[in-house]
Amino acid sequence: MSPFATRFDAPNWIGLWTLYLREVRRFMKVYIQTVLAPIVTMLLFLAIFSLAVGRAVQTLGGVPFVEFLAPGLIMMAIVQNSFANTSSSITMAKVQGNIVDTLMPPLTPSELTFGIVMGGVTRGLVVGTVVLAGMAVFVPFHIHAPGFILFHACAASLMLAVLGLMGGIWAEKFDHIAAVTNFVVTPLSFLSGTFYSIDRLHPALQIAAHFNPFFYMIDGFRYGFIGHADASLAVGIAVMTSIDIVLLLCCRRMFAVGYKLKA
């Protein structure tokens, strides 16, 4: 059955589960690169910024600088790996010419979207957990609101997994998906308050930061650890939920119409 058709019977749970397992096993087969390597990267960030900034700025948000910095680095690992998993999956299938193996099974656009996206979400959450465990050796974490940590980790990984899938569908070669990473994901990540509090910015830049959805995912996630937020938590939850819903609907539509997928 073509994914571009509509099916009105029961969901294809077996097909959906199989697609999800394929996405998970794809990154777990190279777990040293996909799961363990981010620990080294984020620990290097932690060490560099602690040494470069830690002495000049000893506290932020009412906590030691390293405790303020660590949650942002964990979130960065989550979103980068969620994006990488879905974008590489669909782009590689298109470039290698085996995208038909994904599109031909009897899966609806919603099932295709959900199965691939949840693989990216799983990788993001697994990497985030591993990085948190690695940093816990050096950073004394204090859990203030576990619900905010869980929500923002899931919502952020979902957002970037869907964005990665949409980018992969749009991309015709790996250079295109690299452009999305370099000009969208990386700038928004670095300008989201990962390494600083927006309270230290010029008022105009503080206003601009509130238009960056990555800011809300970092801010709410960090609040879950240190109990300090730079913006309204309710607004952050509303923004992330709204963006996730819109992106999911757009991605489903891309599958439904066969955007850059039909021969």
Secondary structure in CASP SS format (residue, H / E / C, confidence):
PFRMAT SS
TARGET T0000
AUTHOR 0000-0000-0000
METHOD secondary structure of the structure
MODEL  1
M C 1.00
S C 1.00
P C 1.00
F C 1.00
A C 1.00
T C 1.00
R C 1.00
F C 1.00
D C 1.00
A C 1.00
P C 1.00
N C 1.00
W H 1.00
I H 1.00
G H 1.00
L H 1.00
W H 1.00
T H 1.00
L H 1.00
Y H 1.00
L H 1.00
R H 1.00
E H 1.00
V H 1.00
R H 1.00
R H 1.00
F H 1.00
M H 1.00
K C 1.00
V C 1.00
Y H 1.00
I H 1.00
Q H 1.00
T H 1.00
V H 1.00
L H 1.00
A H 1.00
P H 1.00
I H 1.00
V H 1.00
T H 1.00
M H 1.00
L H 1.00
L H 1.00
F H 1.00
L H 1.00
A H 1.00
I H 1.00
F H 1.00
S H 1.00
L H 1.00
A H 1.00
V H 1.00
G C 1.00
R C 1.00
A C 1.00
V C 1.00
Q C 1.00
T E 1.00
L E 1.00
G C 1.00
G C 1.00
V E 1.00
P E 1.00
F H 1.00
V H 1.00
E H 1.00
F H 1.00
L H 1.00
A H 1.00
P H 1.00
G H 1.00
L H 1.00
I H 1.00
M H 1.00
M H 1.00
A H 1.00
I H 1.00
V H 1.00
Q H 1.00
N H 1.00
S H 1.00
F H 1.00
A H 1.00
N H 1.00
T H 1.00
S H 1.00
S H 1.00
S H 1.00
I H 1.00
T H 1.00
M H 1.00
A H 1.00
K H 1.00
V H 1.00
Q H 1.00
G C 1.00
N C 1.00
I C 1.00
V H 1.00
D H 1.00
T H 1.00
L H 1.00
M C 1.00
P C 1.00
P C 1.00
L C 1.00
T C 1.00
P H 1.00
S H 1.00
E H 1.00
L H 1.00
T H 1.00
F H 1.00
G H 1.00
I H 1.00
V H 1.00
M H 1.00
G H 1.00
G H 1.00
V H 1.00
T H 1.00
R H 1.00
G H 1.00
L H 1.00
V H 1.00
V H 1.00
G H 1.00
T H 1.00
V H 1.00
V H 1.00
L H 1.00
A H 1.00
G H 1.00
M H 1.00
A C 1.00
V C 1.00
F C 1.00
V C 1.00
P C 1.00
F C 1.00
H C 1.00
I C 1.00
H C 1.00
A C 1.00
P H 1.00
G H 1.00
F H 1.00
I H 1.00
L H 1.00
F H 1.00
H H 1.00
A H 1.00
C H 1.00
A H 1.00
A H 1.00
S H 1.00
L H 1.00
M H 1.00
L H 1.00
A H 1.00
V H 1.00
L H 1.00
G H 1.00
L H 1.00
M H 1.00
G H 1.00
G H 1.00
I H 1.00
W H 1.00
A C 1.00
E C 1.00
K C 1.00
F H 1.00
D H 1.00
H H 1.00
I H 1.00
A H 1.00
A H 1.00
V H 1.00
T H 1.00
N H 1.00
F H 1.00
V H 1.00
V H 1.00
T H 1.00
P H 1.00
L H 1.00
S H 1.00
F H 1.00
L C 1.00
S C 1.00
G C 1.00
T C 1.00
F C 1.00
Y C 1.00
S C 1.00
I H 1.00
D H 1.00
R H 1.00
L C 1.00
H C 1.00
P H 1.00
A H 1.00
L H 1.00
Q H 1.00
I H 1.00
A H 1.00
A H 1.00
H C 1.00
F C 1.00
N C 1.00
P H 1.00
F H 1.00
F H 1.00
Y H 1.00
M H 1.00
I H 1.00
D H 1.00
G H 1.00
F H 1.00
R H 1.00
Y H 1.00
G H 1.00
F H 1.00
I H 1.00
G C 1.00
H C 1.00
A C 1.00
D C 1.00
A C 1.00
S C 1.00
L H 1.00
A H 1.00
V H 1.00
G H 1.00
I H 1.00
A H 1.00
V H 1.00
M H 1.00
T H 1.00
S H 1.00
I H 1.00
D H 1.00
I H 1.00
V H 1.00
L H 1.00
L H 1.00
L H 1.00
C H 1.00
C H 1.00
R H 1.00
R H 1.00
M H 1.00
F H 1.00
A H 1.00
V H 1.00
G C 1.00
Y C 1.00
K C 1.00
L C 1.00
K C 1.00
A C 1.00
END
